[in-house]
Amino acid sequence: PAPVAPPERLVIGGIYRHVRNPMYVAVLSIILGQALLFSSWTLVAYVVIGAIAMGSFVRFYEEPTLAHRYGVEYETYRRNVPGWLPRLTPWRD
């Protein structure tokens, strides 16, 4: 969650029913697409470094913060919705 303006309720609608980190997935997908389009190993390395950085941030900051803030509601959501590879059918809470 953004520390500047954290949401008051856990957001689990829309795209968040398919994947927990849609913005990170989108950014990494765009950069990977550019790497393929331009045949750039530099961009591939950038995607790998970005994925490690984002994954670490999610694992060590975002998930513990959300678990602390929203408790059982977040744990149920986390168990049912994948973090990085979107599910084809939306999760229904």
Secondary structure, DSSP 8 states (H G I E B T S, - for coil): --SSS--SS---SGGGGT-S-HHHHHHHHHHHHHHHHHT-HHHHHHHHHHHHHHHHHIIIIIHHHHHHHHTHHHHHHHHHS-SSS--SS----
